[in-house]
Amino acid sequence: IPINASMGMLLSLIIAFVVTPWLARLWMKEHPAHGAAGGGLNAKLARAFQRIFKPLLDPLQGTRNRRLLGVGVAALIALSVLLPAIGLVQLKMLPFDNKSEFQVIVDMPAGTPVEQTSAVLHELGAYLQTVPEVTDYQAYAGTAAPINFNGLVRQYYLRAGGDVGDLQVNLVGKHERSEKSHAIAMRLRPELQKIAKRFGANLKVVEVPPGPPVLSPIVAEIYGPEAQGRLQVAKAVRAVFEKTQGVVDVDDSSIAAAPRTLLVVDRRKAAMLGVPQQVVVSTLRAGLAGESTAYLHDESKYPAAATIQLPADRHGDLNALLQLTVRSSEGRLVPISELVTVTDTVREQPSYHKDLLPVNYVVADMAGRLDSPLYGVFSMRSEIDKIVTPGGGRIVQYFISQPEDGYRDYAIKWDGEWQITYETFRDMGAAYAVGLILIYLLVVAQFGSYLTPLIIMAPIPLTVIGVMPGHALLGAQYTATSMIGMIALAGIIVRNSILLVDFINLQVREGTPFAEAIVHSAITRAQPIMLTGLAAMLGAFFILDDPIFNGLAISLIFGIFVSTVLTLVVIPILYFVAYRNRLSKLTGANPTASTAPPNPPVPTSQGENL
C-alpha cells in the first residue's frame, strides 16, 4: 500500500504539471469572467458560505459563535472516540475473511479408543450433511489432518492418539451462498457442540484466520512456582472463561485425569530366569499394538507384513496381556505376569515452557455480537482478580509484557490476538506520529511559520468524526486497515488546508480585506476540494465489499466526506482567529476593513508568522 500510493502520487504530480496544462490548452475554451464567485455551482456555494461565515465573522457576536463552533466540534470528536468504548464500534486486528472451509477439532476424554472417536466424527458428519452450504467433509480419527495454516500456527499437526479427531469441512463457493463463512460457522457451532457433549467430547469450530498467527484468539498464559498450583489456577481461569458471555470453544493445556497402569519389570527375577528385559517389552508391545515378524515376498513392489497381535475381542484386556509368555534361558515358557509388577496410577500432565518458564495455557474464541477477543479479555479482568491462588494471594495480570519472574508469584499473561492487535496499533500509531511530524516540518518550510502548520494540521482530528460513526453506521469493525485509511486521510486533509491558507494569503496580498479573503477562500476552493475528495471516495467504493479491506474503504469514504465539509469552515475560521489581532496591530486597522498589508504573513525575528 505505501509503495503503490507513493508511486501513484508521484505519477499524478507529473501528469498534473505536464499533461493537464497541455490538454487544457487544447480543449478548454475561454469564458467571460463571472465575478469572484463565478457561475453555476460556485454561485450556489457562494450563497451558502456567506450564510455560514456571516455569524462567525460578525464583529459583535462572532467570538461567541466561534466558541460554540469549537465546542461543538470538540464534542463530536469526543463522542466519536467514545464509540469503541461503549461497544458501537469494535476494535479488532482483522475481520474474518469469507473462506470456503472451516475445521472442527474434537478432543475425547483421555484413553478413548479410536473406534469411539470415529463414531463421534460420523455423528457430527451426519449433521453437516444436512447443512445446504456444506459440500463435503473429511474425517480424521486418531491422527491429524493434512497440515494447513491452522495446523501450523496452532500445532494441530502434532495431534495423535485415539482420543483426537478432526473434521475438514468444505463449503460451496462464496458466490453461491448468501452468508459468509464466519456466519455459517457461528450458526453451526451450537448444534455441533450439543452433539459432542452427548459423548463427553470437547469441540472447537476453527476458522482460517485472516492474519495473525496465534495459538488461539484468546490465550491466557498461567505462570507460577508449582505445577499443581498452575493447574489449579488454570482450572479457575477456565471456569471464568466458560461463564463469560460470548466466549466459546474454551479449552486448556491439561488433560483429563485418566487411569494409567504401569508394568514394572522385576529385573532380579528376570535375570535369574535368563529373560532379557527387551524381550518382555517387545512381547508386551506385540500384544498391545501388534508386531511385524515376517514379510510375504510375492514379487510385488512392497512386500506384505505378517503381523502378530491379540485377537480384536481381547484388545485392552490386561489379564490376556499378562498371560503372554516368554522363553527363559532353560527353554521354559514363563508368563509375563511372573516377571512384572502391576501399579495403578494416573496419566502425567503435559509440561509446557515459554521463554524458559513453565506455563499452562487456557484458550478460547469469541462469537456473537462482540466477536473481537479484546472485549472478551477485558470483560474477564474483574472476575480473574477474584481468583485466590494456592498461596492465598491474588493473580497478577500482564497485558503487554511477560512476567519478570514466573517462579515467584502466580500470574497471567494475556496473549493471542490481543498481543498482535496491541503491537500492530502501537507500531502504526508510532508511524502515524512520525508522519505528522514530517508533515509539520514540510509545511513549516513552505510557509516559514511555526503557527500556520498547526492551523493547517488542525483538521486531522476531524477525520475521527467521520471514521468512527461510519464504522458504527455500517456495523463494521475498526481494524488495522481502518488505521491505514486514517493515516492516508492525514495527507488528504492537509492538502485541502494548504489550498485554503494559500488562497487567503494570495487574496490578502492583492488587497482584499482579511474577512472577505476568508470567505472567498472557502467559496473558490470548495469545488476543486470537493471534486478531488469525491474522486477518492468513489475509488474507495470498489473495495467496500472486501471482507478484509472494507475498513480502509470506510475510513476513506466517511473520513473524506465529513472532514472535507468541516475543513472548508474550520480552517478559514482558525486562520482568522490566529491572525486577526496580529494583522490589526501590524496595519493599525480593523482586519475586516479593505486595507491589508501588501505581503502578509511576514515572519518575525522569533520565527513566528505575523
C-alpha positions in Angstrom: 0.0 0.0 0.0 2.7 2.6 0.8 4.7 1.8 -2.4 1.6 1.9 -4.6 0.3 5.1 -3.0 3.6 6.9 -3.2 4.2 5.9 -6.9 0.6 6.9 -7.7 1.1 10.3 -6.1 4.4 10.9 -7.9 2.9 10.0 -11.3 -0.2 12.1 -10.7 2.0 15.0 -9.8 3.9 14.7 -13.1 0.7 14.4 -15.0 -0.7 17.5 -13.2 2.2 19.6 -14.3 2.8 18.2 -17.8 -0.3 16.5 -19.3 -3.1 18.6 -17.7 -1.9 22.0 -18.8 -1.3 20.7 -22.3 -4.8 19.2 -22.6 -6.3 22.3 -21.0 -4.6 24.5 -23.8 -6.1 22.2 -26.5 -9.6 21.6 -25.1 -10.6 24.4 -22.8 -12.4 27.4 -24.2 -12.2 31.0 -22.9 -15.2 32.2 -20.9 -16.1 35.7 -19.8 -15.5 36.4 -16.1 -18.4 35.9 -13.8 -17.0 37.7 -10.8 -15.3 36.2 -7.8 -17.9 33.6 -7.2 -18.3 32.6 -10.8 -21.5 31.0 -12.1 -23.3 27.7 -11.7 -22.2 25.7 -8.7 -19.9 28.5 -7.5 -22.8 30.8 -7.2 -24.7 28.4 -5.0 -21.7 27.8 -2.9 -21.1 31.5 -2.5 -24.6 32.0 -1.1 -24.2 29.0 1.3 -20.8 30.1 2.6 -21.9 33.7 3.0 -24.7 32.4 5.3 -22.3 30.2 7.2 -19.5 32.7 7.7 -21.6 35.7 8.4 -22.4 34.9 12.1 -18.9 33.5 12.6 -17.2 36.7 11.4 -19.7 39.1 13.0 -17.9 41.9 14.9 -20.3 41.7 17.9 -21.4 38.0 18.1 -18.6 36.4 16.2 -16.4 35.5 19.2 -19.3 33.7 20.9 -20.4 31.9 17.7 -16.8 30.7 17.1 -16.5 29.4 20.6 -19.8 27.5 20.1 -18.4 26.0 16.9 -15.3 24.9 18.6 -17.2 23.3 21.5 -19.5 21.5 19.0 -16.6 20.2 17.0 -14.8 19.1 20.2 -17.9 17.3 21.4 -18.3 15.5 18.1 -14.7 14.3 18.3 -15.2 13.1 21.9 -18.4 11.3 21.0 -16.7 9.6 18.1 -13.8 8.5 20.3 -16.3 7.0 22.8 -17.9 4.8 20.2 -15.4 1.9 20.7 -15.6 2.3 24.4 -19.3 1.7 24.5 -19.2 -1.1 22.0 -20.8 0.5 19.0 -17.5 0.2 17.1 -15.5 -3.0 17.7 -11.7 -2.9 17.7 -10.1 -5.9 16.1 -6.9 -6.8 14.4 -8.5 -8.1 11.2 -12.1 -9.1 10.4 -12.9 -12.7 9.4 -12.4 -13.4 5.8 -15.0 -15.2 3.6 -13.3 -18.6 3.2 -14.6 -21.8 1.6 -13.7 -24.0 4.6 -13.5 -24.4 8.3 -12.3 -27.0 10.7 -13.9 -28.9 13.6 -11.5 -30.1 16.3 -12.7 -32.9 18.6 -11.0 -33.9 21.9 -12.4 -37.0 23.5 -11.6 -38.0 27.2 -8.1 -39.3 27.6 -7.8 -43.0 26.8 -10.8 -43.1 24.5 -10.4 -45.8 21.8 -10.1 -44.6 18.2 -13.3 -46.5 17.3 -15.4 -44.4 19.6 -13.8 -41.2 18.4 -14.6 -42.2 14.8 -18.2 -42.8 15.8 -18.4 -39.3 17.2 -17.0 -37.9 14.0 -19.6 -39.8 12.0 -22.4 -38.3 14.1 -21.0 -34.8 13.5 -20.7 -35.5 9.8 -24.3 -36.7 9.6 -25.4 -33.3 10.9 -23.1 -31.5 8.5 -24.6 -33.4 5.6 -27.9 -31.7 6.3 -26.4 -28.2 6.0 -27.0 -26.8 2.5 -23.8 -24.8 2.4 -21.6 -27.8 3.1 -20.4 -29.7 0.0 -18.3 -32.4 1.7 -16.1 -33.1 4.6 -13.1 -35.3 5.6 -12.9 -37.0 8.9 -9.6 -38.0 10.6 -9.7 -40.1 13.8 -6.7 -40.8 15.9 -4.4 -38.7 13.7 -4.0 -35.1 12.4 -5.4 -33.8 9.2 -3.0 -32.8 6.4 -1.2 -29.7 7.6 -2.8 -26.3 6.8 -2.4 -22.8 8.2 -4.2 -23.6 11.5 -2.3 -26.9 11.7 1.0 -24.9 11.5 0.3 -22.0 13.8 -1.9 -23.8 16.3 0.1 -27.0 16.2 -2.8 -29.2 15.2 -0.4 -31.3 13.1 1.1 -32.7 16.3 -2.2 -34.2 17.4 -2.2 -38.0 17.6 -3.8 -40.7 19.7 -7.2 -42.5 19.8 -8.8 -39.6 21.6 -8.3 -36.9 19.0 -10.4 -36.2 15.9 -10.5 -33.7 13.1 -13.1 -32.7 10.5 -12.2 -30.6 7.4 -15.4 -29.0 6.2 -15.7 -27.6 2.7 -18.3 -25.0 1.7 -19.9 -24.1 -1.6 -18.3 -21.1 -3.4 -18.7 -17.7 -1.9 -20.9 -16.6 -4.8 -23.3 -19.4 -4.4 -24.3 -18.6 -0.8 -25.8 -15.6 0.9 -23.9 -16.0 4.2 -20.2 -15.6 4.9 -18.2 -18.5 6.2 -17.9 -16.8 9.7 -21.7 -16.5 10.0 -22.1 -20.2 8.9 -19.5 -21.3 11.5 -21.3 -19.4 14.2 -24.6 -20.9 13.2 -23.4 -24.4 13.2 -21.3 -24.2 16.4 -24.2 -24.7 19.0 -25.6 -27.8 17.3 -22.1 -29.4 16.8 -21.3 -28.7 20.5 -24.6 -30.2 21.5 -23.7 -33.5 19.7 -20.2 -33.5 21.1 -21.4 -33.1 24.7 -23.5 -36.3 24.4 -20.2 -38.2 24.1 -18.3 -36.1 26.6 -16.1 -34.5 23.9 -14.7 -31.0 23.8 -15.3 -29.5 20.4 -14.0 -26.3 18.7 -15.1 -24.8 15.4 -11.9 -23.2 14.0 -11.9 -20.8 11.1 -9.0 -20.0 8.9 -7.7 -16.7 10.5 -7.1 -13.8 8.1 -3.8 -12.7 9.6 -2.3 -13.1 13.0 -0.6 -16.5 13.6 -1.7 -17.1 17.2 -2.3 -20.2 19.3 -5.9 -19.0 19.7 -7.8 -15.7 19.6 -7.9 -15.6 23.4 -4.9 -17.0 25.3 -4.2 -16.9 29.0 -0.7 -17.9 29.9 -0.6 -19.1 33.6 2.8 -18.8 35.3 3.6 -19.9 38.8 6.1 -21.7 41.1 4.4 -25.1 41.3 2.9 -27.3 38.7 -0.1 -28.3 40.8 -0.8 -24.6 41.7 -0.6 -23.6 38.0 -3.1 -26.4 37.1 -5.4 -25.2 39.9 -5.3 -21.6 38.7 -5.8 -22.7 35.1 -8.9 -24.6 36.0 -10.2 -21.5 37.9 -9.5 -19.3 34.9 -11.2 -21.8 32.6 -14.3 -21.6 34.8 -14.3 -17.8 34.3 -14.0 -18.3 30.5 -16.9 -20.7 30.4 -19.3 -18.4 32.2 -18.4 -15.3 30.3 -20.9 -14.4 27.6 -19.6 -14.6 24.0 -16.5 -16.7 25.0 -16.7 -20.1 23.2 -14.5 -23.1 22.4 -12.9 -23.0 25.8 -10.0 -25.4 26.4 -6.8 -25.7 28.4 -3.4 -27.4 28.0 -4.1 -30.0 30.7 -5.6 -33.4 30.1 -8.4 -35.1 32.0 -7.4 -37.4 34.8 -7.2 -40.8 33.3 -6.1 -44.2 34.9 -2.8 -45.5 33.9 -1.4 -49.0 34.5 2.4 -49.3 34.9 4.0 -52.7 34.3 7.4 -52.6 36.0 9.8 -55.4 35.1 11.2 -57.3 38.1 14.9 -57.1 37.0 16.1 -59.5 39.6 13.7 -62.2 38.8 14.1 -61.8 35.1 17.8 -62.1 35.4 17.5 -65.3 37.5 15.3 -66.8 34.8 17.6 -65.5 32.0 14.9 -63.4 30.3 16.2 -60.1 28.8 14.1 -57.1 29.7 13.9 -56.2 26.0 12.1 -59.5 25.2 9.5 -58.7 27.9 9.0 -55.2 26.4 8.8 -56.4 22.8 6.3 -59.1 23.7 4.1 -56.6 25.5 4.3 -54.2 22.5 3.3 -57.1 20.2 0.3 -57.8 22.4 -0.8 -54.2 22.5 -0.2 -52.9 19.0 1.0 -55.9 17.0 4.4 -56.6 15.6 5.6 -57.5 12.1 7.5 -60.7 12.3 7.9 -61.6 8.7 7.1 -60.4 5.2 5.4 -62.1 2.3 7.6 -61.8 -0.9 5.2 -62.2 -3.8 7.2 -60.2 -6.3 5.1 -57.1 -5.5 6.8 -53.7 -5.1 6.1 -53.6 -1.3 6.0 -57.0 0.5 3.1 -57.5 2.8 3.8 -57.8 6.5 2.8 -60.8 8.7 1.6 -59.2 12.0 1.2 -61.0 15.3 -1.3 -59.5 17.8 -4.0 -60.5 20.2 -7.5 -61.1 18.8 -9.6 -58.0 18.5 -12.0 -59.1 21.2 -9.1 -59.3 23.7 -7.6 -55.9 23.0 -7.5 -53.8 26.1 -7.7 -56.9 28.4 -4.9 -56.7 30.9 -5.2 -60.3 32.0 -4.9 -61.5 28.4 -1.8 -59.4 28.1 -0.2 -60.7 31.2 -0.8 -64.3 30.1 1.6 -63.9 27.2 4.7 -65.9 27.7 8.4 -65.5 27.1 11.1 -68.2 26.9 13.6 -68.4 29.7 17.3 -69.5 29.3 16.3 -73.0 30.2 13.7 -73.1 27.4 10.7 -72.9 29.8 7.7 -70.6 28.8 7.3 -68.0 31.6 4.1 -65.9 31.8 4.8 -62.2 31.9 2.6 -61.9 35.0 5.5 -63.5 36.9 8.1 -61.0 35.6 6.3 -57.7 36.1 4.7 -55.7 38.9 1.3 -54.0 38.1 0.9 -50.5 39.5 -2.2 -48.3 39.1 -1.6 -44.5 38.7 -2.9 -41.6 36.6 -1.6 -40.1 33.4 1.0 -37.3 33.8 0.0 -33.8 32.8 1.9 -32.4 29.8 4.6 -29.8 30.6 4.9 -26.6 28.6 7.6 -23.9 28.7 7.8 -20.4 27.2 10.9 -18.3 27.5 12.3 -21.0 29.8 9.3 -20.5 32.2 6.9 -23.3 33.0 3.4 -22.3 31.8 -0.2 -23.6 31.5 -2.5 -22.4 28.7 -6.2 -21.6 28.7 -7.5 -20.8 25.3 -10.9 -19.7 23.8 -12.6 -17.8 21.0 -15.2 -15.1 20.7 -18.5 -15.4 18.9 -21.8 -13.5 18.9 -22.5 -9.7 18.7 -19.0 -8.9 20.0 -16.6 -11.3 18.3 -13.5 -9.3 19.0 -11.2 -11.0 21.5 -10.3 -7.7 23.0 -13.7 -7.3 24.6 -13.6 -10.8 25.9 -10.3 -10.3 27.6 -11.2 -7.0 29.3 -14.7 -8.3 30.4 -13.0 -11.1 32.3 -10.5 -8.9 34.2 -12.6 -8.3 37.2 -13.5 -12.0 37.7 -9.9 -13.1 37.2 -8.9 -10.7 40.0 -11.2 -12.6 42.4 -9.3 -15.9 42.0 -7.3 -16.9 45.0 -4.0 -18.6 44.3 -2.9 -21.7 46.3 -0.7 -19.4 48.4 -3.7 -17.2 49.3 -2.7 -14.3 47.2 -4.2 -12.7 44.1 -3.2 -13.2 40.4 -1.1 -10.5 38.8 -2.3 -9.8 35.2 0.1 -8.8 32.5 -1.1 -7.4 29.2 1.9 -6.1 27.2 4.9 -7.7 28.8 5.9 -11.1 30.2 6.2 -11.7 33.9 9.7 -10.9 35.1 9.9 -14.0 37.4 7.4 -16.7 36.8 8.7 -18.8 39.6 7.8 -16.4 42.4 4.1 -15.4 42.0 1.1 -16.7 40.1 0.5 -14.5 37.1 -1.5 -14.4 33.9 -0.1 -13.0 30.7 -2.8 -12.2 28.1 -1.7 -13.3 24.7 -3.3 -14.3 21.4 -4.9 -11.8 19.1 -4.8 -9.2 21.8 -1.0 -9.1 21.8 -0.9 -8.9 18.0 -3.5 -6.1 18.0 -1.6 -4.1 20.6 1.7 -4.4 18.8 0.1 -3.6 15.4 -1.8 -0.5 16.6 1.2 0.6 18.7 3.6 0.5 15.7 1.1 2.0 13.3 0.4 4.8 15.8 4.1 5.5 16.1 4.3 5.6 12.3 1.3 7.9 12.2 3.0 10.3 14.7 6.2 10.3 12.7 4.2 11.1 9.6 2.6 14.0 11.3 6.0 15.4 12.4 7.3 15.2 8.9 4.2 16.9 7.5 4.6 19.7 10.1 8.3 20.2 9.1 7.4 20.3 5.4 4.7 22.9 6.0 7.0 25.0 8.2 9.5 25.1 5.4 6.7 26.1 2.9 5.1 28.9 5.0 8.1 30.0 7.1 6.0 29.8 10.2 5.5 27.6 13.3 1.9 28.5 13.9 0.5 28.2 10.4 1.3 24.5 10.1 -0.6 23.8 13.3 -3.6 25.5 11.8 -3.2 23.5 8.6 -2.9 20.2 10.5 -5.8 21.0 13.0 -8.4 19.3 10.8 -6.6 15.9 11.1 -8.6 15.0 14.3 -11.8 15.9 12.3 -11.4 12.6 10.4 -12.4 10.8 13.6 -15.8 12.4 13.3 -16.3 10.6 10.0 -14.4 7.4 10.5 -15.9 6.1 13.8 -19.5 6.9 13.1 -19.0 5.5 9.6 -17.9 2.1 11.1 -20.8 2.2 13.5 -23.4 3.0 10.8 -22.3 0.1 8.6 -21.7 -2.2 11.6 -18.1 -2.7 10.7 -15.1 -3.4 12.9 -12.3 -0.9 13.3 -9.3 -2.9 12.1 -5.7 -2.4 11.0 -6.8 -1.5 7.5 -9.0 1.2 9.0 -5.9 2.6 10.7 -4.2 2.7 7.3 -7.1 4.7 6.0 -6.8 7.2 8.8 -3.0 7.6 8.1 -3.9 8.3 4.4 -6.5 10.8 5.4 -3.9 13.0 7.2 -2.2 13.7 3.9 -5.5 14.4 2.1 -6.8 16.8 4.7 -3.5 18.7 4.9 -3.6 19.2 1.2 -7.0 20.8 1.5 -5.9 23.1 4.3 -2.9 24.2 2.3 -5.1 25.2 -0.6 -7.3 27.3 1.6 -4.5 29.0 3.5 -2.5 29.7 0.3 -5.6 31.3 -1.3 -6.2 33.5 1.7 -2.6 34.8 1.5 -2.9 35.5 -2.2 -6.2 37.4 -1.6 -4.7 39.5 1.2 -1.6 40.3 -0.9 -4.0 41.6 -3.6 -5.6 44.0 -1.1 -8.7 42.0 -0.2 -9.9 42.6 3.4 -8.9 39.8 5.7 -12.5 38.7 6.5 -13.5 38.8 2.8 -10.4 36.7 1.9 -11.6 34.1 4.5 -15.0 33.8 2.8 -13.6 33.8 -0.7 -11.1 31.0 0.1 -14.0 28.7 1.0 -16.1 29.7 -2.0 -13.3 29.4 -4.5 -11.5 26.3 -3.3 -14.7 24.4 -2.3 -15.3 23.0 -5.8 -11.8 21.6 -6.5 -11.6 20.3 -2.9 -14.9 18.5 -3.2 -14.2 17.1 -6.6 -10.9 15.6 -5.5 -12.5 14.3 -2.3 -15.3 12.8 -4.3 -12.8 11.1 -6.7 -11.1 9.5 -3.7 -14.4 8.4 -2.2 -15.5 6.8 -5.5 -12.2 4.9 -5.7 -12.8 3.5 -2.2 -16.2 2.2 -3.1 -14.6 -0.6 -5.1 -13.1 -2.2 -2.0 -16.1 -1.6 0.3 -17.4 -5.2 -0.1 -14.0 -6.8 0.6 -14.1 -8.5 4.0 -10.5 -7.6 4.9 -10.1 -4.1 3.3 -13.6 -2.7 3.9 -12.2 -0.9 7.0 -9.8 1.1 4.7 -12.8 1.9 2.4 -15.0 3.1 5.2 -12.2 5.3 6.7 -11.6 7.0 3.3 -15.3 7.4 2.4 -16.7 8.7 5.6 -13.4 10.4 6.7 -13.1 12.4 3.5 -16.8 13.3 3.4 -17.0 14.7 6.9 -13.6 16.2 7.2 -13.8 18.0 3.8 -17.1 19.7 4.8 -15.7 20.7 8.2 -12.3 21.8 6.8 -13.9 24.3 4.5 -15.3 26.1 7.6 -12.9 25.3 10.4 -9.6 26.1 8.6 -10.6 29.6 7.5 -12.0 30.4 10.9 -8.9 29.1 12.7 -6.7 31.2 10.4 -8.9 34.3 11.1 -8.7 33.8 14.9 -5.0 33.2 14.8 -4.0 36.3 12.8 -6.7 38.9 13.1 -5.2 40.6 16.1 -1.7 40.5 14.8 -2.9 41.8 11.5 -4.7 44.7 13.0 -1.5 45.6 15.1 0.6 45.4 12.1 -1.6 47.6 9.9 -3.3 49.7 12.6 -6.6 48.9 11.0 -9.6 46.6 11.5 -9.0 43.2 9.9 -12.4 43.4 8.3 -11.6 46.7 6.6 -10.5 46.9 3.0 -6.9 47.8 4.0 -4.4 45.0 4.2 -0.7 44.6 4.4 0.9 44.1 1.0 2.6 40.9 1.9 1.1 39.0 4.9 2.1 36.9 6.6 5.5 38.3 7.5 7.9 36.2 9.7 9.2 38.0 12.7 12.7 37.6 14.2 11.3 34.9 16.6 10.3 32.9 13.5 6.5 33.3 14.0 4.2 34.3 11.2 2.6 37.6 11.5 
